[in-house]
Every structure is written in structure tokens, then in C-alpha cells.
Amino acid sequence: MRVLFFGTYDVRAHPRVGVLATGLARHGLDVRQLNAPLGIGTAGRVAVLRQPWRLPGFALTLLSRWASLAWRARRLRGASAPDVVVVGYLGHFDVLLARRLFPRSRIVLDHLIGASDTALDRGESGGVKQRLLRSLDAAALSAADVVVVDTEEHLGTLPPEHRRRGVVVAVGAPDAWFAQSAAANTASGVEDPLRVVFFGLFTPLQGAPVVGQALALLAGEPVEATLYGTGQELEAARAAAGGSASVTWQDWAAPEDLPRLVAAADVCLGIFGTGPKALRVVPNKVFQGAAAGCAVVSSDTDPQRRMLGDAALLVPPGNAEALADALRALAGDRMLLREKRAAARELAERAFRPERVVLPLVAVLTTGAGAGGLEGSAS
């Protein structure tokens, strides 16, 4: 089976598409890529919504990438056409082009986030904008034969006519994160501070101010935290932390450096937001931190509890006191810390590698199994 990964995705910024491609290749599918990175991530797209004068520039950039993709796609027509075209993350526009260029191929859309849903999470709730974004989501879903989502909860948000074509594929972690686990095997000593890491775009979904509040509660205790990234709630998180000397703030690290930096910590923090989107996702950092051998602390939501079970410490969303208590427990009980690190790593090896998370998609593509409700990656 010939599988083409197609679109303007950026594997360095959004490793999800790389996990899918690697996983499918390991199951014997002939995987190739036709990619022209747009260079505009989620934050840039939201900025276009907030500042409409950016729209012409965005459109010109998109059209130039599409022209490149269309030109290179000429050699993939007729007998050379792929059997399956997978449109990578943030492919709401790209899937429309894929349908046009490959009318006889099976089109798979990695619908990890909805345009409307993401805009709401970033504070863009205007009626006109939301109607336009819902129309974009509907057009993208209609153009796909298979819709890939990350959790059962996300699947449940799709309109019924699209839900039956949905398949649940957990986010997983790239190989680079597993490669760092050897370094992560050296935990801090009993007399050393607990090393905690958080990384992200500081969106409401991530609940970074909750992390800041928890760290303020731990001031003077043997806990040191490093927070990587920038975003809309960075200043709120800084204010919540109260200038604690045990907290280090760093701009976003290079993607190739991040696995090593996270693996050097004892604990990797997940998300702690309380919005609807935060309650139905399992974030990248949970899979990646577990693969790197860190203990994982995240919010106690249905999808995270189902995915992580006892391999992580889960606290109520938005509860800074509970988060502080969880970190305090790990700092004071290094046997518990070792147990949670080992449990997270074992779960990652069993369920989060690319070849494991893609099993539901492989079943749909190779056997014609029904899509929808297949969350086999954690089994």
C-alpha cells in the first residue's frame, strides 16, 4: 500500500505527523512525503483571526506552498497515484487541495484540533469568526474519507455524519524521546531538589498559571522547576509563581534539544486547564515525558485517566494545591518517585511508540475495519 503524507505541516514544530508516518512505515506500508511547510503555526493562525490585515499575507504564503505541492504532485498521477493520502496536522486547508489533486486516493485527515475549537481556547469567540471556522471544519471533514482524532472525547465532538468515519489514534511520542531514557534513569538524590519541567505554548488549555500557583506554594521546599516556552498566559504564570527563586523561565528550546532537557528532570508536568478542550485531550508532553523516563503529573480527566492509569499522578484540573501536594509527595518520597518514573517509562514502551499508537489506523487502512471508537494504543 502506497501512503503519501501531504501538506504544509511542520514535523519539527508538530511531531505528531512524524509519529504517524514512522508508525505506518513500521507496519510495512510504503510511506512517502510531499511536504512544503507553511511556517505559520497555531499561534500565527490565531493572530490572523485577531488582526485581519494579516490575512492577505497568510493567503499568499499558503498559495505559494500549494503551488509547490501541486507542481510536485504531477508525477503522482494515474498508475503512480498513492493509495492513501494522509493530510498532516493543521491540514484544514490542505485536505481540500489533497482531494482535488488525488481524487481516486483514500484521504485521511489528522484532525487533531478543530479550527473553531482552537480559536475558542485562544479567546476568539466572535460570532462571525466562529461561523467561518465551523464552516472550515465542516469542509475539511467532508473532504476526508477517514478522520483521525486523538481521544474518544474528541471523536464525540464530531458531527454524526463524520463520526462514523473517525478513528482514535493516541498522540504517541517520537523515537527521539525514547532515546533519552538512559539519561533519565539517573534520578536526583535524596538530598537533591526534585527537578520539575514544564514546556508548552502557555495557552489556557495548559493551565500554566495553575503551575505557577503550585510552585509558589512550594517556595522554600526542595523543588526546582524549569518552564520552557512563551504564549498568552506566560505573564499570568510568572505572576502566580511570585518570583520564586526556585523557578527558571526559558524561551522555547529547539525541538532537537527538548527531549534531552526534559529527560534531565525527575518530573514532567502535563496540563491543568479547566476548559472543555482541556478535559478531552491527552497532551503531547504527557507522552513525551513518559517516553523520556520522567514521572508524569497531570490533570485527572477521563481521557488522561484512561490513557495513563496508575502510571502517573493525576490531580484535579485547575487545583494548584493538589498539584503542589503531588510534587511535595514526590520530593519527600524518592521510592515513590522511582516507582512513578519506572511505571511511566514501561507504559510508554508498551503503548506510546509510533508502531503501537497507529494500530487502529493500520486496521482501518489494511483490513477495512470500521472506524470510530478504536483507542487501542493503551491496551
C-alpha positions in Angstrom: 0.0 0.0 0.0 1.4 3.4 -1.1 0.8 6.1 1.6 1.7 9.7 0.9 1.9 12.2 3.7 0.8 15.5 2.2 0.5 19.1 3.1 2.1 22.2 4.7 2.8 20.6 8.1 6.0 21.1 10.0 7.4 18.0 11.7 9.8 20.0 13.8 7.1 22.1 15.4 4.4 19.4 15.4 5.9 15.9 15.8 2.5 14.2 15.6 2.7 13.7 11.8 6.2 12.1 12.2 4.8 9.6 14.7 2.1 8.6 12.2 4.5 8.3 9.3 7.0 6.3 11.3 4.4 4.0 12.7 2.8 3.2 9.4 6.2 2.5 7.8 7.0 0.0 10.6 3.9 -1.9 9.6 5.2 -2.4 6.1 3.4 0.4 4.3 5.3 2.3 1.6 5.4 5.7 3.2 6.5 8.8 1.3 6.1 12.6 1.9 5.1 15.5 -0.2 5.6 18.5 2.2 6.0 22.2 1.9 6.0 23.6 5.5 3.9 26.7 5.8 6.0 28.2 8.6 2.9 29.5 10.4 1.9 27.6 13.5 -1.3 27.7 15.5 -0.4 30.9 17.2 0.2 32.6 13.9 -3.1 31.4 12.5 -4.9 32.8 15.6 -3.1 36.1 15.0 -4.7 36.2 11.6 -8.1 36.0 13.2 -7.3 38.8 15.6 -5.6 41.0 13.0 -7.5 40.6 9.7 -4.9 42.7 7.9 -2.6 39.7 8.1 -5.0 37.6 6.0 -3.6 38.6 2.6 -0.1 37.6 3.7 -1.3 34.3 5.1 -3.2 33.6 1.9 -0.2 34.4 -0.4 2.0 32.1 1.7 -0.5 29.3 1.6 -1.0 29.6 -2.2 2.8 29.6 -2.8 3.1 26.4 -0.8 0.2 24.9 -2.6 1.7 25.8 -6.0 4.8 23.9 -5.0 2.8 20.9 -3.8 0.7 20.8 -6.9 3.7 21.1 -9.2 5.5 18.2 -7.5 2.3 16.1 -7.3 2.2 15.9 -11.1 4.4 12.8 -11.1 1.9 11.1 -8.7 -1.0 10.8 -11.2 -2.5 7.8 -12.8 -0.8 4.5 -12.0 1.7 6.3 -9.7 -1.0 7.8 -7.5 -0.9 6.9 -3.9 -3.5 4.5 -2.4 -3.8 6.7 0.7 -3.0 10.4 1.3 -2.6 11.4 4.9 -3.0 15.1 5.4 -0.9 16.2 8.4 -1.7 18.2 11.5 -3.2 21.7 10.9 -4.4 20.5 7.5 -7.9 22.2 7.4 -7.0 23.9 4.1 -4.6 21.2 2.8 -7.2 18.5 2.8 -9.2 20.4 0.2 -6.2 20.5 -2.1 -5.5 16.9 -1.5 -9.0 15.9 -2.5 -8.5 17.9 -5.7 -5.1 16.5 -6.6 -5.8 12.9 -5.7 -9.4 12.2 -6.5 -9.0 8.4 -6.5 -6.9 8.1 -3.4 -8.3 7.5 0.1 -7.9 10.7 2.0 -7.0 10.6 5.7 -7.2 13.9 7.7 -5.3 14.1 11.0 -7.9 16.2 12.7 -6.1 16.6 16.0 -7.6 20.0 16.6 -10.6 21.8 15.2 -10.2 25.3 13.9 -13.3 26.6 15.8 -12.3 24.7 19.0 -8.8 26.1 19.0 -9.9 29.6 18.4 -12.3 29.4 21.3 -9.4 28.1 23.5 -7.4 31.1 22.5 -10.1 33.5 23.3 -11.6 34.1 19.8 -15.3 33.7 20.4 -16.8 36.2 17.9 -19.9 35.0 16.2 -18.8 35.8 12.6 -15.3 34.3 13.1 -16.8 31.2 14.8 -19.2 30.6 11.9 -16.4 30.9 9.4 -14.2 28.5 11.3 -17.1 26.0 11.8 -17.6 26.1 8.1 -13.9 25.4 7.5 -14.0 22.5 9.9 -17.1 21.1 8.1 -15.5 21.4 4.7 -12.3 19.8 5.9 -14.1 16.8 7.5 -16.3 16.4 4.4 -13.2 16.2 2.1 -11.8 13.2 4.1 -12.6 9.5 3.9 -11.0 8.8 7.3 -10.8 11.3 10.1 -8.1 10.7 12.7 -8.6 12.1 16.2 -6.7 11.6 19.5 -9.3 10.7 22.1 -12.8 9.2 22.4 -13.9 12.5 23.8 -12.7 14.3 20.6 -14.4 11.8 18.5 -17.6 12.5 20.3 -17.5 16.2 19.3 -17.6 15.4 15.6 -20.9 15.6 13.8 -22.6 12.2 13.5 -22.1 12.1 9.7 -18.3 12.4 10.2 -18.0 10.5 13.5 -18.6 7.1 11.7 -15.5 7.8 9.6 -13.4 8.6 12.7 -10.6 6.6 14.2 -8.9 7.3 17.5 -5.1 7.3 17.4 -3.3 8.5 20.5 -0.6 11.2 20.0 2.3 9.0 21.0 6.0 10.0 21.2 8.8 10.2 18.5 11.8 7.9 18.8 14.0 10.8 20.0 12.2 10.9 23.3 12.7 7.2 24.0 16.4 7.6 23.1 16.8 9.9 26.1 15.6 7.5 28.7 19.0 6.3 29.6 19.9 9.8 30.8 16.6 9.9 32.7 17.5 6.8 34.7 19.7 8.9 37.0 17.2 10.4 39.4 18.2 13.2 41.7 19.5 12.0 45.1 17.6 12.1 48.4 19.4 15.3 49.4 18.9 17.0 46.0 15.9 19.1 45.0 13.2 17.5 42.9 13.7 18.6 39.3 10.4 19.5 37.6 9.9 20.6 34.0 7.0 22.1 32.1 7.0 23.1 28.4 4.4 24.5 26.1 2.8 27.4 24.4 1.1 28.7 27.6 -2.4 28.5 26.2 -5.5 28.3 28.5 -5.6 24.5 27.8 -2.3 24.0 29.5 -3.2 25.8 32.8 0.3 27.4 33.2 -1.0 29.8 35.9 -2.0 26.8 38.0 1.6 25.5 37.7 2.8 28.9 38.8 0.5 28.9 41.8 1.6 25.4 42.8 5.3 26.4 42.6 4.6 29.5 44.8 3.1 27.2 47.4 6.3 25.1 47.3 8.6 28.1 47.8 11.4 27.1 50.2 10.9 23.4 49.7 13.2 21.0 47.8 11.6 21.5 44.4 13.3 23.3 41.4 11.3 23.9 38.3 12.2 24.9 34.7 9.4 26.2 32.5 10.1 26.4 28.7 8.0 28.4 26.3 6.1 31.6 25.7 2.5 32.4 25.0 -0.6 34.2 26.0 -0.6 33.1 29.7 3.1 33.4 30.3 2.8 36.6 32.3 0.0 35.2 34.4 2.0 32.2 35.2 5.0 34.3 36.2 2.8 36.5 38.4 1.3 33.4 40.0 4.8 32.0 40.8 5.6 35.1 42.7 9.2 35.5 41.6 10.2 32.3 43.3 14.0 31.8 43.1 13.4 28.0 42.6 11.7 28.6 39.2 13.7 29.2 36.0 11.9 30.6 32.9 13.3 29.8 29.5 12.3 30.7 26.0 11.2 27.8 23.8 14.0 25.3 23.3 14.9 23.9 19.9 12.9 20.8 19.1 16.0 18.7 18.8 17.2 19.8 22.3 13.9 19.4 24.1 14.0 15.6 24.7 17.4 15.9 26.4 16.3 18.8 28.5 13.1 17.1 29.6 14.9 13.8 30.3 17.2 15.6 32.7 14.3 16.3 35.0 12.6 14.0 37.6 9.1 15.1 36.8 7.3 16.2 33.6 4.2 18.3 34.1 1.2 17.8 31.8 -1.8 20.2 31.5 -4.1 21.7 34.2 -6.6 23.8 32.4 -10.3 23.5 33.1 -11.9 24.4 29.7 -13.8 21.9 27.6 -10.8 21.2 25.3 -8.5 20.6 28.3 -10.9 18.0 29.6 -10.9 15.9 26.4 -7.2 15.7 25.4 -4.1 13.9 26.4 -1.3 16.3 25.6 2.0 15.8 23.7 4.0 16.4 26.8 2.5 13.5 28.7 3.5 11.0 26.1 6.9 12.6 25.6 7.7 13.0 29.3 6.8 9.3 29.9 8.9 8.2 26.9 11.9 10.2 28.3 11.6 8.4 31.7 10.1 11.2 33.8 7.4 10.8 36.4 4.3 12.4 35.0 1.9 14.7 36.9 -1.1 15.9 35.0 -4.8 16.6 35.4 -7.3 13.9 36.4 -9.6 13.9 33.4 -11.4 10.9 31.7 -9.0 10.6 28.7 -5.8 11.0 30.8 -7.0 8.6 33.4 -7.9 6.1 30.7 -4.6 6.5 29.0 -2.2 6.8 32.0 -3.9 4.9 34.8 -1.6 4.4 37.8 1.5 5.2 35.7 1.0 8.9 36.6 0.0 11.1 39.4 -3.3 12.8 38.5 -4.7 15.9 40.2 -8.0 17.7 39.8 -7.9 20.2 36.9 -7.2 23.8 38.0 -6.2 22.8 41.5 -2.9 24.3 42.4 -3.0 23.0 46.0 -3.4 19.4 44.8 -0.6 19.9 42.3 1.7 21.2 45.0 0.8 18.3 47.2 1.7 15.8 44.4 5.1 17.4 43.9 5.7 17.6 47.6 5.0 13.8 47.9 7.5 13.0 45.1 10.1 15.3 46.7 9.7 13.6 50.1 9.5 10.0 48.9 12.2 9.1 46.4 10.9 5.5 46.3 7.6 6.8 45.1 9.4 8.9 42.5 11.4 5.9 41.2 8.2 3.9 41.0 6.3 6.5 39.0 9.3 7.0 36.7 9.5 3.3 36.0 5.8 3.0 35.5 5.6 5.9 33.1 8.5 4.5 31.1 7.1 1.0 31.0 3.7 2.3 29.8 5.4 4.4 27.1 7.4 1.4 25.8 4.2 -0.7 25.7 1.8 1.8 24.3 3.3 5.1 23.1 5.8 4.1 20.4 4.8 5.1 16.9 4.2 1.5 15.8 1.8 1.0 18.7 -0.3 4.1 18.5 -1.0 3.7 14.8 -2.6 0.2 15.2 -6.2 1.4 14.9 -5.3 3.3 11.7 -3.5 0.4 10.3 -6.6 -1.7 10.9 -8.8 0.7 9.1 -6.4 1.1 6.1 -5.5 -2.5 5.6 -8.5 -4.5 6.7 -11.4 -2.1 6.1 -12.3 -2.4 9.8 -14.9 0.1 10.9 -13.6 3.4 12.1 -14.7 5.2 15.3 -14.1 4.2 18.9 -10.8 2.4 18.3 -8.5 3.5 21.1 -6.2 0.5 21.1 -2.9 2.3 21.7 -3.1 2.0 25.5 -4.1 -1.6 25.6 
